[in-house]
Amino acid sequence: GEMYGNIRDLMRRGLPPEYISLLEHAGEIAFNMGYRVYAAGGIVRDLLLGMECLDIDLVVEGDGIELARALGQDYGARVRVHQKFKTATVLLPGEWQVDVATARMEFYQYPAAMPQIEASSLHQDLYRRDFTINAMAVSLNRDDFGEVVDFFGGREDLQRGLIRVLHNLSFVEDPTRLLRGIRFEKRYNMSLEPQTLKLAQEAIRSKMLARVSRERIWEELKCILLEPRPGPALARLAELKLWDFLFPAVDYSKIAPVIDELPRSINFLRSCNVPGIGETWLIYFLAVLHQMDRQSADEILSLYRLGRRQAEKIDAALGGWRDVVEGLRCHIATSGLARRLISVPTETYPLILAYLETNELRRRFCDVLTAVSCEKPAISGKDLRHMGYRPGPAFKKALDAVWQARLDGIVSTRQEELEYAKEFLSKYGGER
Ligand code: ATP
């Protein structure tokens, strides 16, 4: 194999010390077992780019499961084994994990013998990967710890900013790589290498993605939506004519301005200290769907088999976001806005904000959000009981009315709230 460059120092600078010691320890275990072990994939790519990477993928020339078990034992970690794939996941305390794979063992000299591990089994493992920048490894073995293994020119492609497949059938073999390629291209601000782009366009023209299950497509789509800035990748999906297949009946050109506005909206909400606006993938997914009627949206949701809870959330968002925008534009009272706001999920907020065209409206929106999350009535059902009312359905209505009056500034002290509740209950049938 072609090896060049040792990144031991880069690793020490770029990885937390506990990662380094784990990687070195994996090397020791492998040495004692007579195996060789490498860290492969994203970790090498991101180290070379100077970016943070928290996934550790190990490839073992030898029995990966055995090595994973030993590692788990030494770290007091649980090990999840997938016999069928000869892989294992070491679940370390503190939410980090190490995936261990077995580089394919090539041949057996005679049936009961120890498998002879071909010198190129790492090569084979890396050759099955998606792009050159993801197909590098770094040795963890004590004799050459930190040596980069780069059979396919991943380092050069990283430097030149190119996403390149390893062979011409790559997209045919696994069409989800189309989505992965676009994700990496936009995440790292690189480009699909010209020949790779040509192969991608051919695969798209012959509808390769239609051969893949929607579950697998959703997995990769969700990865795109989970990127810190999914906008450019979504635009690229449209540019490469994948959009109609992925989001039937959504007109990309109509939602593009909103998608482009979302990063600013999200920043604005953060700067207003709006607490938790929820999951980013859902924010973007809602923006993709927001102009559809429910039925067409539901078709997409069932296409990707989204769970009922998520589907309900999305339905609520689609049914309610316009009312909030209209309410703000028409300057209705805070209580009215609050009522509309609590019927939509928080992930709708950036979308709503993207529709507000003036700073004044945007400020007002943030103020209402703050009020809704902070303002609570000072009185409770207990106070109403003490006033001699009998608990019943009117209680909740009265407290709700107090909350709304508070939002609108009609009441502000506890005393005022009590009087407001009393008046409400005597008018609307609270029983004493
Ligand atoms: P991220 O930073 O998004 O986690 P990653 O490179 O770690 O990026 P994963 O999806 O976790 O991405 O995949 C880990 C590695 O497995 C990749 O670097 C790649 O080499 C390989 N891989 C994943 N999916 C595929 C695929 N569909 N085809 C080929 N190789 C793949």
Boltz pocket constraint, residues with backbone or C-beta under 6 A from the ligand:
constraints:
  - pocket:
      binder: B
      contacts: [[A, 40], [A, 41], [A, 42], [A, 43], [A, 55], [A, 57], [A, 128], [A, 129], [A, 130], [A, 131], [A, 134], [A, 135], [A, 174], [A, 176], [A, 177], [A, 180]]
      max_distance: 6.0
